[in-house]
Amino acid sequence: MVITHPKRLAACLRLLPIIGTCLSLAVGNAAADDASIRIAYPSGMNAQVVIAMEKAGIAEKAGLKPEYTAFQYGPPMMEALASGAIDTVVTSLMPITSYAVKVPGGIKIVAMVGQSSHSLLVAKDSGITTAEALAGKTVGVSFGSDSHLDLLVWLGEHDLKGKVTLVNIAPAELASSLASKSVDAILIRQPQVLRLQQQTGAKTLHTWPFRFVSVVRTKFLEEHPREVAAYQAALRNAMVYVAQNHAQAAKWFGEYARTDPAIIEEVSSDDPLYNKKASDIDLSVAASDRALIAKWSDDALAQGMIKKKLDVGSLFEK
């Protein structure tokens, strides 16, 4: 239809700016909606970088509309990822290995997010001072965790398989089980390691790196590549923030973990990225990371923690 009546034409011309503004708002709102991303994190040290991202508004600066969800343990978090209730998580190697075997091709690793540590501890008055002295003893560990796999491999290296009794203990109950002497040793994460050393004089037999990764649902990556790229940039910027603002990052995470920020600062030095310059912080997945994850999955299969071989290549972006 062509409008020729002068008054009607003038009225339509007056409406054009309003229509244009409405269209711009609609497009802007649609873009904002598309930029939504649901981010989850657990209760361990791997939460520090996500909490810094949230508190400092870093994802918003990358153009995202983030929603953050905290989980006490990894399994419920990975179940939420499988259901599509969240889009991305910061977690560790064992949860993604187990997930990838059960849901082949369902996730992609998009960042290596530093590391912390976990340690095998004995009580101050324990006579256990070497690995060999654990023969005939009982060790508390959370079954199905990164700590569990590290312990199984280590016991094999010291010819202790079948000579040490392993007891499945929830993470929150490990410290009390050592204090009550219901077990002879425990395998526990930071910052609990340092807390037990300071408060009870617990002694360390061995320490392992506890590596962190971030994964996204493959479907979300395929449908929202721009948002995933922005998320990767936000993760790196959050790590830079933590490295440059130790006290503030430790305060935020300490409030979440109900832990003295001074302890958080001290144990954060387990992460090589913690004291690096911004220009040296790289969270990309390198060839060495792929090799490490491949060995991890092979060890998990050998130790019976996964039931079939993982197609490790399916975990990475092409």
N, C-alpha and C positions, 0 to 999 in steps of 0.2 A: 504494500500500500504506500502511495506517495502522498505526502501532506503538502497541499498547495495553498490552503487558506492562510493568509498572513498572520492572523492572531494565533491560530493553532501552531503554526510554525514557530512563532516567537516563544510561545509557551514551552514547546518541546526543547528549543534551544536553551531556555533558562533552566530546564531540568537536567541537561547534559552533565554539568559539573557534579550535581548531586548523584546522578546515576554512576558517574565515573568513580566518585568517592566510595559509593556502596560496593562497586565491583572490586575496588582496590582492597577494601576491608574484608570482603569475602575471600579474595585470593590470599590475603595476608593471614586470615584466620585458618584457612585450609592449610597453608604452609606451616603455621604454628602447630596445628593438630598433627600434621605429618611428622613434625620434629619431636613428638613425644617418644620417650624411651623409658622403660621400666628397669631399674638397676637394683640388683640385690647383692647383699654381702653377708658373711657369717660373723661370728663373734671373735675370731682370732685376729692376729696382727695384720692379716690381709685386709681388714676393714679400715685401717688407718687412712689409706689413700682415698677410699671412697668417702669417708666421713669428711676429709679435707675438701674433697670435690664439692660435697653438699654444703658445708658450712661457708666456704669461700665463694659459692655461686659460680664455680668454674664451668660447669656444663652449660649453664645459661649463657655465659660469655661466648661459648662455642656455637650458640644458636639452637640449643636443645631445650626441650621442656621435660626435665627428668622427674621421675617418681622413684623414691628410694624405699627399699624394704629390707629390714634387718632380720636375719635368721639366727637362732641359737646354734643350730647344727647344719652340716652340709646336706645330708639326705633330704630333709624337707625342702631345702632351697632348690635342689636339683629336681625334685618332684614338681615344684612350681614352674620351673623352666620347661619341663616336659609337657605340662598342661597348657603352656602358652600364657600363664598368668604373669610372667616376667619375660624380659627380652634378653637380658645379659646379666652375668654374675662375675664377681671376682672370687676365685676359689683356689684350689690347689690341684695337684696332679691326680690323686686317687679318685676324687669325685668325678672328674671329667673322663678318666679311663673307664670307670664303671658305667658311666652314662653312655659313652660312645659305643660300648659293647652292646648295651641294651637297646639303644636307639641309633643304629648305624646312620651316619651322615647327618645327624640331627643338630650338631653344633660345630662351630668353627672357633679355633683359637685366634684371637685378634691382638693379644698383647701379653708380654711377659712382665709381670708386675712386681718384680723384686723378690725378696725372700726374707724369712725370719729363721728360726731354728727350733728344734725340739731335742730333748736330752734324756738319757737314761740316768735316773737318780737313785741313790741309796741313802738311807738315814745316816745321820752324823755318827752314831755309834755302831754302824754296821761294820762287820769285818770283811765285807766284800770290797776288794780293791782292784780286781782284774776281771776280764771277761770270763776266764776259766773258772773263777770262784763262783760263778752263777750256776754251775752244774748242780742239779738237785734243788734249786731255789725256785721261787715263784715271782713272776713279773706281771704287773698290772699294765694293760695297754687297751686303748679303745679299738676294738676290732673293726676292720674295714677302712681304717684311716691311713693317711700317709705314714704315720708313725708305725703302724702295724707292719706295713710292707718293709719299711727300712729295718725294723727289728728282725723280721724273718730272714732277710738277706744277710744281715750282720751275724745272726746266730749261725747261719750256714757257713759263713766265712771262718768262724771260730770253732767249727765242729761241735756246736752245741744243740743242733736240731734234735729234738726228742729228749734232751737232757734238762731242759728248762720248761717249767709249767707256765703257760700263759693264761691269764685271767682277763676276761672282758670286763672293763670298768668304764663307765661313762666319764667323759672329760672332766666334768665338774666334781667328780668323786675321787679322782686319782690322788690328790694331795692328802685327803683324809684317810685313804686306804694305806698310804705309807706311814702316816702318823700313828694309826692304830696297829701297825705291824701285821695287818692281814695279808700283806704281800712283802716280799723282800726288796723289791725295786719297782719303779714305775717309769714309764716313758711318757713325758709330758711336754707341752709347748711353752714357749715364751708368751707372756711375761711371767707365767707361773713358776718357771724354772728359777729366775732370779729372786722372786719373792720367797720361794722355799729355801734357797741358799741363804738369803739374808735373815729370815725369821727362824729357821730350824737348823741351819748348818748342813743341810743336805749336800751330798757329794756327787759329782758328775763322773760317770764311767765312760760315757761317749756322747757326742753331739753330732747331729746331722743338719744339713740345710733343709728348710721347709719352704719350698718354692711356690710362688703364687702366679696364677695366670688369670686372664679374663677370656670368657667365651661368650658368643652370642648364638642365638638360635639361627640355624642356616636359613630358615624361611624369612626371618626378620632381616637378615643380611641381604638376601636376594631382593626383598621388597623395599628396603630402605638403605641402600648403600651410602647415601649422603649422610644419613644420621649415624651410621656406624663409623664412618670416617671422622665425623665430628666427635663421636664418643672416644675414639682412639686418641684424638688430639687432646680432649679433655682429660683423659687418664694421664697422659704424659704431663700436661700442665699441672695436674694435681700432685704428681710425684715431684715435679720441680718445686711446687709450693711447700711440700713436706720437707724437702731437702734444704730449702732456704728459710723455713720458719719452724725450726724444731720445737721450740717452746709452745707455740700456739697449736701446732698439729698434735703434740703430746697432750696438751690440755683438753682438746676436743675429744681425742680418743680415750684419754683417761676417764673423762666423765661418762663415756659410753661403756667402757669396760670396768668402771668402778675400781680403778687402779691409780696409784700415785703417778702423776705425770713424769716425775723424775725417773721412775722405773721404766716408763715407756720410752723416754729419751735414751736411756742406757741400752735397752735391748734392741732398739731400732738400729743401732750400729751393726747388727748382724747383717743388715742389708747393704751390699756394696754401693747401691744408688743413694744411700742416705746422706753421704757427705760429698757427692759429686757436684761439679758445676752444672748449671742448666744445660750448657752446650754438650755435655757428655752423657746426658740421660737419654737412653734409647730403649723403648719398650717393644720394639719390633721383634718378630720371631725369627731368629737367626738359624743358620744351618746347625750350629752347635745345640741350639734349643730343640730342634727337631730330632737330633740324634739322642739327646738326653731323654726326651719323651718316648722315643722308640724303645730305648733300653728299659725305661720304667714300665712300659706296657708288657715287654717280654718278661721282666721280673714278676710282674703281677700275675701273669699266666703261669709261670713256673712255680710260684708259691700258692697257686690255687685261689687267688683273690678275684680273678676273672675266669670265666669258663671257656672262652674261646679267644682265638687270636684277634687282636684289634688291627684293622686297616688304618694304620697311623696316618697315612697320607690323606685320608678323608677328613682329618681334623684341621687341615690347613687350607687357607685361601690359595687359589692357583696363582 
